[in-house]
Amino acid sequence: GKKDHDFCIVSDADLHINAHFIGKRNPTMSRDFTWIQALGIRFADHRLYMGALKTAKWNSDVDRLELAFDGAPVDVPAELGARWESAAVPGLTVTRTAATNAVRVQLAGVLDIMANVVPITEQDSRIHNYGVTEEDSLAHLDLGFKFYDLSDDVHGVLGQTYRSDYVNKLSVSASMP
């Protein structure tokens, strides 16, 4: 990705997912350090948004997760196991996996996403020279995806890895794949 840009991560006949990236530029490198700040998911003429709110000082007791369905805020009570169900789309649910900053989004037969809002820690920033500042902890989404019934014509940075003809060119022996 590239900081402050949007990229298609999955594109299929009935599903499209874009990601908005945040990041920092390390002047000694030719690329940005990037993380996913938000997802926009389109399916069956509906839109689901989930994003990590910018935060200066990280506090895990403060919910930094923003959710919206078809432009209207999704309110899931801040308690483990609390659940929101869509009245417009049967099988679309958002369930809290922690009291704050963590949800599971499920669309029956289509997708299952685990999302956690996390910061870049001071230790990670120091080790990797990420450049976390007093004004921004670089809160972002830590994501896990499971897809059901994608076609073999799926595209996108992540989507292409679900194609039957996908060949992984990653060198597992590289120090930083």
Secondary structure, DSSP 4 states (H G I P E B T S, - for coil): --TT-EEEEEEETTEEEEEEEEEEE-TTSSSEEEEEEEEEEEETTEEEEEEEPP-SS--TTS--EEEEETTEEP---SSTT-EEE-SSSTTEEEEESSSSSEEEEEETTTEEEEEEEEPPPHHHHHHHT---BTTB---EEEEEEEESS--TT-BSTTGGGGSTT------TTSS--
